[in-house]
Amino acid sequence: MIDKWLNTKEYFVTYGLLINAAKHFGFCTYQEIAQANGWPMVGS
């Protein structure tokens, strides 16, 4: 499963959001990750 996800645009976008949140002692929600990746804003 991880091999399909690793080294994709979505992986790096999500990784960047999480690193940015950690640098600023903040958090990142699923909605932010979904919006950045063009995914549905709510689960199935």
C-alpha positions in Angstrom: 0.0 0.0 0.0 2.7 2.5 0.9 4.5 1.9 -2.4 1.5 3.2 -4.3 1.4 6.4 -2.2 5.2 7.1 -1.7 6.7 9.5 -4.2 3.4 10.8 -5.5 2.3 14.5 -5.7 -0.2 13.8 -3.0 2.4 12.4 -0.7 4.6 15.4 -0.9 1.7 17.9 -0.6 0.5 16.1 2.5 4.0 15.8 3.9 4.6 19.5 3.4 1.4 20.4 5.2 2.3 18.2 8.2 5.8 19.6 8.4 4.6 23.1 8.2 2.1 22.4 11.0 4.8 20.9 13.2 7.1 23.9 12.6 4.5 26.3 13.8 3.3 24.1 16.7 -0.1 23.8 15.0 -2.1 21.1 13.5 -3.4 20.0 10.1 -7.0 18.7 9.6 -8.2 16.1 7.1 -10.2 18.9 5.4 -7.0 20.9 4.8 -5.2 17.8 3.4 -8.2 16.9 1.2 -8.6 20.4 -0.1 -4.8 20.6 -1.0 -5.0 17.2 -2.8 -8.4 17.7 -4.5 -10.1 14.9 -2.5 -13.6 14.9 -1.1 -13.9 17.1 2.0 -15.7 14.4 4.0 -15.2 10.6 4.3 -17.2 8.0 2.4 
